[in-house]
Amino acid sequence: MSSQPPLSQVPVLPPATGAMPAAMHGRWIHELRNELNTAMMAAAAARRLLQDGMTDEALANVRRTEAACYRCASLLRDSDDPL
């Protein structure tokens, strides 16, 4: 079983300090999409591993899903309404 850090130790972006410049908007969207893709892939892997009875490996993917969702929430929380 791989060792994952607790969610409280998962790195996040620093808090926003003002309106997001237009040039950074595309990067923000890209980062958000990457985290959502990570969450979807890890969740799908966890489902398959559970079907195969590989619970330890599935749990590692559940942790990856949780961490990616946490990073998505941080991106949304720390943004200055980039949408």
C-alpha positions in Angstrom: 0.0 0.0 0.0 1.4 3.4 -0.9 1.7 6.0 1.7 -0.3 9.2 1.1 0.1 12.4 3.1 -3.0 13.5 5.2 -5.1 16.0 3.4 -3.9 18.7 5.7 -0.5 18.3 4.3 -1.5 18.4 0.6 0.1 21.5 -1.0 -2.3 24.1 -2.3 -1.9 27.4 -4.1 -1.3 30.5 -2.0 -4.4 32.6 -1.2 -5.4 35.1 -3.8 -4.2 38.7 -3.4 -6.4 40.4 -5.9 -8.3 40.0 -9.2 -6.8 37.3 -11.4 -5.0 38.7 -14.5 -6.5 37.6 -17.7 -3.3 35.8 -18.7 -3.5 33.6 -15.6 -7.1 32.6 -16.2 -6.2 30.0 -18.8 -3.6 28.5 -16.4 -6.2 28.4 -13.6 -8.7 26.5 -15.8 -5.9 24.1 -16.9 -5.0 23.4 -13.3 -8.6 22.8 -12.3 -9.1 20.5 -15.3 -6.0 18.5 -14.3 -7.2 18.0 -10.8 -10.7 17.0 -12.0 -9.1 14.5 -14.4 -6.9 13.1 -11.6 -10.0 12.7 -9.4 -12.0 10.9 -12.1 -9.1 8.5 -13.0 -8.4 7.7 -9.4 -12.0 7.0 -8.7 -12.4 4.8 -11.7 -9.2 2.9 -10.7 -10.5 2.5 -7.1 -13.8 1.1 -8.4 -12.0 -1.5 -10.6 -9.6 -2.4 -7.8 -12.5 -3.0 -5.4 -14.2 -5.2 -8.0 -11.0 -7.2 -8.1 -10.8 -7.4 -4.3 -7.7 -5.3 -4.1 -8.8 -3.1 -1.2 -5.4 -1.7 -0.1 -4.7 -0.4 -3.6 -8.3 0.9 -3.9 -7.9 2.8 -0.7 -4.7 4.5 -2.1 -6.8 5.6 -5.1 -9.6 6.9 -2.9 -6.9 9.0 -1.1 -5.7 10.3 -4.5 -9.4 11.2 -5.3 -9.8 13.0 -2.0 -6.6 14.9 -2.5 -7.5 16.0 -6.0 -10.9 17.2 -4.8 -9.3 19.1 -2.0 -7.0 20.8 -4.5 -10.0 21.7 -6.7 -11.8 23.2 -3.7 -8.7 25.2 -2.9 -8.4 26.5 -6.4 -12.1 27.6 -6.3 -11.9 29.0 -2.8 -8.7 31.0 -3.4 -9.8 32.4 -6.7 -11.2 35.8 -7.2 -14.2 34.7 -9.3 -12.2 33.6 -12.4 -15.2 32.3 -14.1 
